[in-house]
Amino acid sequence: MTDTTSQAGALPAPRIRLHDGHEIPQLGVGVYQVPPPDTAENVETALRIGYRHVDGAQMYENETGVGEGLRRSGVPREDVFLTSKLANGAHRPDDARAAFDRTLEQLGTDHVDLFLVHWPLPTRYDGDFLSTWRVLEELRDSGRARSIGVSNFQVEHLEVLARAGASMPVVNQVECHPYFLNDDVRSWCREHDVVVEAWSPIAQGGVLDDPVVRDVADALGRTPAQVVLRWHLQSGHVVFPKSVTPSRLEENGALFDFELDESQMARISDLDKGEDGRTGPNPDDFDYVG
């Protein structure tokens, strides 16, 4: 379900209703790899342009800058959807609780709108991410995390939660782009009313020179990046491209006055390379803790 209403000054980004009743803006700005000294300015600029969704994480090590950028922007806290993710080194329950407390302190807020398990890490912690998830359920029940979800969870990881009778995550943030549709995960999520958030939405820039993408962009008088981001929106994904350049932030937000037709959507989806299109780590064996 989407709602195209927005606050004054915000981009006209649709809001998707999550299965817990909360709503998430479908377009946001990501702060992955934004240097900590630059984060406050980046977030402030994005919010002034009209973004109302910031996707961060403990492991990005720039949450203090995210909070500072929010305060500098003058945008009320209640108008901004803030996401953070649990650090891989903090999966044990007491560590997870302490890490979450630090996130709220660094952001300078009494809650986040969405908190995720960043990676399942099935080869670490004896493969136990269920006890970690139970901590997130505690945080949600306390109101300090309005919604909870996961990131990089494969179908078998999601099934662990389902078999345990745990709450279903409201979102699963996974690598997804025209070269890697991640269809098994997306299909499971659709079936269980879990919203897909797409990271690496333009395949680290790899799809922007694709002849099909360029042909569609030329036909619409748009940039390749705008076409791919629009493809994500029409596919129902939440997307948060990263940029530290104000002009690029503005370009990435100019997605709501055009549409791709069915043929154009299909042509872009047909670029899928399956597992060969993956640009990031495979969650089945990724075990970085940091």
N, C-alpha and C positions, 0 to 999 in steps of 0.2 A: 504494500500500500504506500502510495506517495502523496505528499502534500506539498504544493508549490508555494505556499505562503512563506514569507520571510520577514525578518525585522527590517525596520527602516535602515537603509544604508548597506544592507547585506546583499550579496549576490543572489539572483533568483534561483538558487539551487533547491531542487526538490528535497523533501525530508522523507525518509523511509521509516515506517512504523516497525519497531522491533517486536518480537513476540512477548516481551515483558511489558509492553505498553508505552515505552519511551520512544522518542524519535531521534533519528540521526541525520544530519545534513549529508546528502549524497556526494558532495564535493567538499574537499578540505585541502589543507596544505600540510605536507609532511616535513619533518625536521631531521630526518635521517641524514647523517653526514654533514649537517650544518655545523660549522665550528662553534664551540661554546661562546667565544667572544662576539660572534655575529648573530647569535640566535635571537636575542631580544629585538634587534632591529628588523630581522627577517619576519618575526611573528607580528611585530607592531605594523610593519608595512602591509602584510597580508590582511590583517584585520581592518586596517584603514581602507584597503581596496574593496573589502566586503566579504572576505572569507569569514566563516563562523564555525569552523571545525579545524582543530589542530591535532595532528596525530604524532605523538611522541612516544618515548620509551625510556626506561631507566638506563639501558645500555647505551643510549645515544649520549649520555653524560652532559645534557644541555637543558635539563628541566628547570634549573634556576633561570636561565634565559627565557624559556617559554613563559614562566610566570611574570618575569619583568616586562616582556613584550606585551603581555595582556594588560598589565597595569598601565604601561605607557600609552597604550592605544586609546584608553578612555572608554572602550566598549564594556558594558556591564558584564560581569562574570556570568550571569544567568543567560546571556545571549550567546555564549561561546561553548561549544561542545569540545571538551578536553579528553583526550585518550592518553593513557600510559600503558606500559607493558612491563611485566615482571622480569627482572634480570635473571639470566640463566644460572647464576651462582647463588640464587636465593630461593630455590625450589622447596627446601625443607620448610615445614609449616612455620616454625618460629622465625626463620630467616625471612620468609615471605611477608609475615606480619610487620617485621621491623623495616623491611625494604619499602613496604607501602607507606608506613608512617613517614619515612624520609621523602618519598615522592610528594606527599601532601605538603610537607614543610618546604621543599624546594619550589614547588609550584605556588606556594602561598595561598592555598585554598583549603576549604574544609571537605571537599569531595572532588572526585573525578567523575566524568559522565560515563566513561567506559574504561575498564581495566582488563587486560588480557594476559594470559600465559603466553609468553613470547615464542617459545619453542617447546615441543613435547619432550625432547631429549630422551628418547626411549632406550638409549644405551647407557644412560647415567641414572643415578638415584635408584638403582635396581628396577628401572623401568617404571617407577611409580610417579606418575603425574596426577593420579587421582587424588592423593592427599593434598597436593598443591591446589587442585581445583576446589577442594572442600574449603580451603582458606578463602578463596575468592567468593565462594558462597557466603561465608561469614561476613566478608567485607560488604557484599551487596546487602545482606540482611541488616547490617549496621547503618546503611544509608551513605556510607563514605565512598562507595563505588555504586553509582546509580544502576549501571548495567555491567555485566561481566561476559567475557568471551575468550576466544582462543586465537592463536596465530600459528600458521604452519602445521596444523593438525591434518594428518591424512585420515582416510576413511577408517582404518583400523584403530586409530587413536580416538576418534570420535565415538566409535562403537564401544570402547572401554567405558566411556562416560555413560552411554546409553544403557549398557548392561548393568551398570552399578546403580541405576535409578537416580543418577545425579541430574541436576538441572541442565537443560540443554544450553549451550552458549548462544548468545544472541547473534554473534558474528563469528566468522572464521576469516582471519586475514591471511591470505596466501598469495604466492606468486601467480599472476594471471595476466596474460596479454595475448595478442593475436598469434604469436608464435608458440604459446604454451597455454592452451585453454584450461588445462587442469580439470578435464570434464568429469572424472570420477568424483572428485571432491565437490565440484560445483553441483553435480546431480544429487549427491547425498544431502548437501546443504539445502537445496530447493525442497527436497522431500521432507525435511525436518524443520523447515521454516527458519533456517539459519542464514543470515545475510552474508554474502561474500564481499569482503573488502579486498581490493586488488593492489598488491605491492609490485613494484617494478612494472608499472602499467604500460610503459613504452619499451619494455625489454632493454632497459638501460640505453635507450636511444636506437637500438638495433632495428626496430621496425620502421623508423622514420624515412629511410631511403628505399624501402620496399616499393617496387613499381606499382603494385596494386594500391597501396596507401597513397602514393603520390598521385596516381590517376584519379582516385576519389577526391583527394584534396583539391586538385586542379578543377575538377568538375563543379565543386562547391565554392570555389574561391576561398578556401580555408588552408591553414597550415596542416602538415601531416600530423603534428602533435594534437591539434584540435580535433582532427578526424578520429584519431585513435581514442582520445579521451571521451569523445561523444559516443563512440562504439561501446565503451565501458558503461557509460550512463544508460544507454538504451538496452544494454544487456542486464541491467539491474544491479551492477556492482557499485559499491562505495569506492571512491577513488580519491587519492590525495597526492598529486604530483608535487615533486620538490623543485624549488627554484629559489635562488638567492637574488635574482634579478627582478626588480619591480616590473619591468616591461613584460617579462616572461610570466610573472604571476598574473598580470592583467590578461595576457593572451590565453593562459590556461583557464581563466575564469570566464572567457567569452564563448560559452558552449551552449547557450540557451536560446539562441535565435536562429538555429538551423537544426535539421535532422538528417539522418541517413535513411534512405529508403531500404526496403527489404533486400533488394539486390545488392546494394552497397554493404549492408550488414553481413550478408552471406559471403560476399567476396572476401571481406576481411576475416571472417571466422574461418574460411577455408585455408587461411595461411598457417593453420595449426600444424606444428611439427611433432606433436606429442612430446615424449620425454626429451627428445633431442633439442627441443626449443627452450628447455629450462636454462635460465641464466644464473640462478642462485643455488645454494646448497639443497640437497635432498633431505627432507625432514626425517627420513627413515634412519639415517646414520649421522646426521649433524649433531655434534656433541661439544661445540665450543662453549666454554663457560666464561672465560675472560678473567 
